[in-house]
Amino acid sequence: MEISEKLLCLFSADVESDDDRYVVEVPRRELDTGEIEAGETYRVALIAAGEDDAASVESDRAETAGETASGEPRPPVEPGEIRYVEVEDIGKQGDGIARVERGYVIIVPDTDIGERVKIEVTEVKSNFAVGEVIE
């Protein structure tokens, strides 16, 4: 399956019935990242979860809640992930600091306070990540 470069977010959700319409809830973290905004219109693609995907969907739900399947907190980013972030502060070493879900810190070298940049996450630790500006 080919995935568009315009993809803004990806998550697992249930389709719920609400009288004469169906609803897919978007997790708050997707809006918190700044990729999408409430009240705007977006194209939505639905991909059925097959038998092989059942465990993956449950794992995705745990991750959506910010934990691993074992209940341990997990970083809200992964190596190679592309994100738009806003630099909120400058660290002691002079690197930009952005915060994402749950206040998780992403260090972004060569940036200034107030910059909104597109980054690729290059390193992930339990309490911070490092991102490289790509645009």
C-alpha positions in Angstrom: 0.0 0.0 0.0 1.3 3.4 -0.9 1.0 6.1 1.8 0.8 9.8 0.7 3.4 12.2 1.8 0.5 14.4 2.9 -0.3 12.0 5.8 -0.7 14.1 8.9 -1.5 11.5 11.5 -2.1 7.8 11.9 -3.9 6.1 14.8 -6.3 3.2 15.6 -9.9 3.9 16.6 -13.3 2.3 16.7 -16.2 3.4 14.4 -19.2 4.3 16.7 -22.8 4.6 15.7 -24.5 7.9 16.6 -28.1 7.9 15.4 -28.0 8.5 11.7 -24.2 8.9 11.4 -21.0 7.2 12.4 -18.2 8.7 14.4 -14.4 8.1 14.6 -12.8 9.8 17.5 -9.5 11.5 17.0 -7.1 11.3 20.0 -6.3 14.6 21.6 -2.6 14.0 21.1 -3.1 14.3 17.3 -4.4 17.9 17.8 -1.8 18.7 20.5 1.0 18.0 18.0 -0.3 20.9 15.8 -0.7 18.8 12.7 -4.4 19.1 12.6 -7.0 21.6 14.0 -10.5 21.1 15.3 -13.2 22.4 13.0 -11.1 21.9 9.8 -12.0 19.4 7.1 -9.6 16.5 6.4 -9.6 13.4 4.1 -9.9 10.2 6.2 -8.9 6.7 5.1 -10.1 3.6 7.0 -8.1 0.4 6.9 -9.7 -2.7 8.2 -7.8 -4.5 11.0 -7.3 -8.2 9.9 -6.8 -11.1 12.1 -3.0 -10.5 12.1 -3.6 -6.9 13.1 -5.8 -7.7 16.2 -2.8 -7.7 18.7 -1.4 -4.6 16.9 -4.6 -2.7 17.4 -4.7 -3.5 21.1 -1.0 -2.4 21.3 -1.9 0.8 19.4 -4.6 1.5 22.0 -2.1 1.1 24.8 0.3 3.4 23.0 -2.5 6.0 22.5 -2.9 6.0 26.2 0.9 6.7 26.5 2.0 3.3 27.7 3.4 0.1 26.5 1.4 -3.1 26.6 3.0 -3.8 30.0 1.7 -0.5 31.4 5.1 1.3 31.3 5.1 4.9 30.2 6.6 5.2 26.7 8.0 8.1 24.8 5.3 9.7 22.5 7.8 9.7 19.6 9.8 7.1 17.7 13.1 7.3 15.8 12.5 8.3 12.2 9.2 10.0 13.0 8.6 13.4 11.2 6.9 16.1 13.2 6.3 19.9 13.3 7.4 21.3 16.6 7.6 24.8 18.1 10.8 25.7 20.0 9.7 26.9 23.4 13.0 27.3 25.2 16.8 27.1 24.9 18.8 24.5 26.9 22.0 25.0 28.8 24.0 23.8 25.7 22.2 26.4 23.4 20.0 23.8 21.7 16.3 24.5 21.1 13.8 22.7 23.3 10.3 21.7 22.1 7.7 19.9 24.1 5.1 17.5 22.8 2.5 15.2 24.5 2.7 15.0 28.3 5.5 17.6 28.3 8.0 15.2 26.6 11.1 17.1 25.5 12.6 17.1 22.1 16.0 18.8 21.7 16.4 20.5 18.4 19.9 21.8 17.7 20.5 25.1 15.8 17.0 26.6 16.5 15.7 29.6 18.3 12.7 30.3 20.6 9.5 30.7 18.6 10.7 28.8 15.5 8.2 26.2 14.1 10.2 23.6 12.3 9.8 20.3 10.6 12.0 17.7 12.3 13.0 14.0 12.0 13.4 12.3 15.4 16.9 10.9 15.4 17.3 9.6 18.9 14.7 8.6 21.6 15.3 8.1 25.3 12.8 7.5 28.1 12.7 11.2 29.1 13.8 13.1 25.9 14.4 12.8 22.2 16.7 14.6 19.7 15.3 15.9 16.4 17.1 17.2 13.3 15.6 20.0 11.3 14.7 18.8 7.8 12.8 21.8 6.5 
